[in-house]
Amino acid sequence: MATSTALAVQGAVLIDGTGRPPMQDATVVVEGERLTAAGPAATTPAPPGAQTIDGRGKFLMPGLVDMHVHVYTRDKWHPELFLAAGVTTVLDLGGQLSDLTAYRGAVASGARSGPRILFTGPMLEEGEVYPGFAGFCRHVDADRIETEVDALADAGVDGIKLYVTTRPETARRACARAHARGLPVFMHQHATWGAEAALAGVDSVEHLNVFGQLAPAALRMAEPGKLTPFEYGGWLWRWFGDLDPRADHVRRLYDALIGAATALDPTLVLYAARPGALGDDVGDTSMDDPERTRLLPLLPSPVSKELVGRWAERRTAARGASEVTRGKTRRAWDNMLEVVGGFHRAGGVVLAGTDCPNVAIVSGYSLHRELELLVRAGLSPMEAIMAATRRPAERLGKRDLLGTIMPGRSADLLVLAADPLADIRNVRRIERVIARGVAHTPEALLAGLPKS
């Protein structure tokens, strides 16, 4: 439902995304697409004639940001799902500009209800493009990397994404040009390993590939850039269970990333599929497990069929796994959580992303589970919320637009029925989503999801 000229949420507990303690009995005022006031109810009146939402007993927080999605093809782009889950901004880290601008335009025009779409355009590859991801990549000659970055900047991207075959020197030059153009750089590492990305100037390393630098010498690959993303993922599981997360070389990697101000977007929910298939507790899967979710009938048939199939593949493989393999998987998963927590405790910046819609990850709703897993890794609920609000805004250079509830920011808010600081799973308890000043209910958004 659209708001009137002004909207006021009154009497809620305000969690503003800055990390400050919650404000009891707060009022937040929205006028148009912007926040115009946020403060104690006693001193923050609603404008005359404003529509009001009774926030007593409710909790108010910024809209969520998913820092790693892929819009993919039309049948896999579900903006209403993101918004129903409280995700009011997404960062697409690999897609073709023509598709992305069309999807952004559909949301901006009101043709579809959905999140703000930020994007990097295609993933830049120095070497041969992996055929399975050719639709989201662009081959770049190393001696033309500055020209390619400039072209993307001129096209209006929000960042640059470097992909698996980009080597350290090319990454360094890409970062230098991107930063000169005011753009952050994100990297999925293979040919550039570990701390090499930090030295190159990368602003955020994606997934857990950064920890590949820590592999035992006998298992290190001579040319990791030649592996497909899927082969590389399998390789991590071979040895991660034997890693000592408290070892000196792990701390040195943390220090290198932190010293260069390089953030980590671990996408833990992506890795959780393996222990989840074993039946282990990997968070509340009630909305992204096809055997449990009420979302499945709302999705187009090809999408729901693929979702069911991908989970079935994982579970079939898990049933055939030996006890030795199961034990290695569980130890590796424990260590994955431990290194993410260790990086955070050392002072590193952690971001929240999902890699949606990869490996049966559901738009929007899987970000709730990512926050739950970040808390399991060692972040507090407040820190996990900041990983999906303030920290993304800072990393994207958009702190004056989104991520916190302050006058002048975009009116992207969630009204929750329960306290997410008491239990991060309460982020799911969404009663209203306000996106750029327009208020929605999750039920209405889900009912409006196209079936084809």
Buried (B, 14 or more C-beta within 10 A) or exposed (E): EEBEEBBBBBBBBBBBBBBEEBBEBBBBBBBEEBBBBBBEBEEBEBBEEBBBBEBEEBBBBBBBBBBBBBBBEEBBBBBBBBBBBBBBBBBBBBBBBEBBBEBBEBBBEEEBBBBBBBBBBBBBBBBEBBEEBEBBBBBBEEEEBBEBBBBBBEEEBBBBBBBBBBBBBBBBBBBBBBBEBEBBBBBBBBBBBBBBBBBBBBBBBBBBBBBBBBBEEEEBBEEBBBBBBEEBBEBBBEBBBEBEBEEEEBBBBBBBBBEBEBBBBBBBBBBBBBBBBBEBEBBBBBBBBBEEBEBBEBBBEEBBEBBBEBBBBBBEEBEEBEEEBBEBBBBBBEBBBBBBBBBBEBEBBBBBBBBBBBBBBBBBBBBBBBBBBBBBBBBBBBBBBBBBBBBBBBBBBBBEBBBBBBEEBBBBBBBBEBBBBEBBBBBBBBBBBBBBBBBBBBEBBBEBBEEE
